[in-house]
Amino acid sequence: MGKNKRILIATALVLAALSAQAVRSSVPLVERPRVELLANDGKAGAAERVRAAIVRGSEVHHWTLQDEQPGQLTLRQQRGAIELLVKVSYDALGYQTQYVSSTGLYYEQTADGGAKIHPTYNNWMKNLDSAIATVLPSIP
C-alpha cells in the first residue's frame, strides 16, 4: 500500500472518530421557559423595551437579527461552520426563545418527541438569556 493511500485512510479514520465523538456528546435540547419580566411596571412602550433588550442582549454574544415580525425576532449565531437560528417571541411582559434550525450542532429528533443537540446550544441559550436580563435595566 502506498504512503499516500495510508495517509488518506488514516485521515478518514480520524475524521470518522471525531464525528462520532461529536454526535455521542449530544445532550437533550433544553426548551427554555418563558422569561417573565417584572421591570416594565406597566410603562408605555413596554413591548418595545423588551424588543430592545433582546436585540442589545443578543449583540453581546454576536447574534445577528435575521428577520422581524410583530412580536417575534429571528436571531442567528454563526461561528465558523456552526450556524444556529432561534425564534424569540416577545410582548410587554416577557419573551421566549425557541429552536428553529442549526448546522453543525448535530440536532436530531428523539423517539419520545424530544430532541438532542450539541451542548453548545444549551450554553448559547443560557448566555443569551443572561445578556438580555443584564441589559434590560439600561433600556429607557
N, C-alpha and C positions, 0 to 999 in steps of 0.2 A: 504494500500500500504506500502511495506516495506521501511525502511530507505535507503537501498542500491539502490532500484529502483527509489526513489525520487531523490537521488543524481545523478544517471545516467541520468534521464530525465532533471534535471536542467543543468547538464554539456552539454548535447546535445543542449539544447536551447541556452545557452551562445555561444557555438561554431557556431551555425547556425547564430546567430545575428552578431557575429564578421565577419563571412564570407560574409554575406550580406552587412555589412558596407564596407568591403574592395572592393567589386565589385561596390558598389554605388559610391565610391570615384574615380572611373576610370575617366580619362580625355582623350581628343584626343591625340593620339600619334603624336608628332611633328616630321615630317620628317626634318632632319637637312639639311640646304642648303650646297652646295659645299663650302668649305673654300678655297679661293684663297690665296696663299702665295706669298708675294712680296719680301721676304728676300733672295731668291735664286740668284737673279741677273745674271741668265744665267751661274752659276758656273757649272763646270763638276761634275757629280755625284749628281746633284740636286735631282733626284728621290730617291737616297739612303739617302740623308739628310732628306727628308720628311718621308721616312720609319723609319729612326732612331728616328725622333721626335715623330712619332706616338707610337713607342714601348716604348720609355722613358717616354713620357707623360702618356701612359696607366698604366705604372708601379706605377706612383704617387698614383693612386687610386686603386691599387691592381688588375688590369685587367691582365689576362694571355693570351699569344698568343696560340691559339688553332690550327691554320692552316695558311699556307702561300702559295700563288700562285704569279706569277709575277704580280706586281701592285695591289695586294689585300691581306689583312690580315683579319683573323677572330679572334676576341677578345672575351674573356669570363669573365664575372663578376659573382662571386659566393659569396653570403652572407647567410649562413645558408641554408634554404630550397629554397631560391630565386636564380635563375640562369638566366643569360641573355647572348645571343650570338649576336654580331653585326659584320657586314662586313664593312671593311674600304678599299675603293678603292682609290688609290693614283697615282700620277705621279709627274713630276718635278715642276708642278705649283700649286698643292694643293691636297686636299683629300675630300672624302665624306663618311659619315657613313650611314649605313642602318640596320634597324632591321632585324634579322634573326629568332630568336625564344626566348622563355622565359618559365620559370616555376615559378609560384607564383606571377606573376605580373598582372594576370587577363587580359591578352591580349584577345581582341575579335574584329572581323571584324564588321563593321557597314554596314547598308543597303546602304549607299551612297558611298561605296567603300573605306572608310577610316578605321581607327582602333581606339580603345580605349585601355588604359593601365593604370596601377597604376602610379601616379605622380612621383614616384621614377625613372622611366625610363627617363623621360624628364630631371630630375635633374642630373642623372648619365651622360647623353649625354652632357649636358651643361658643367659639370665638366671635362669631357674628352676633349672637345674642348679647354677649358681654359688651361688645363695642357699641351696639345700639343703646344699651342701658347706660353706658358711660357718657355718650354724647347727648342723650335726651335732655338732661337738665340745662344744657347750654343753648338749647333751641328756644328762641324768643316766642 
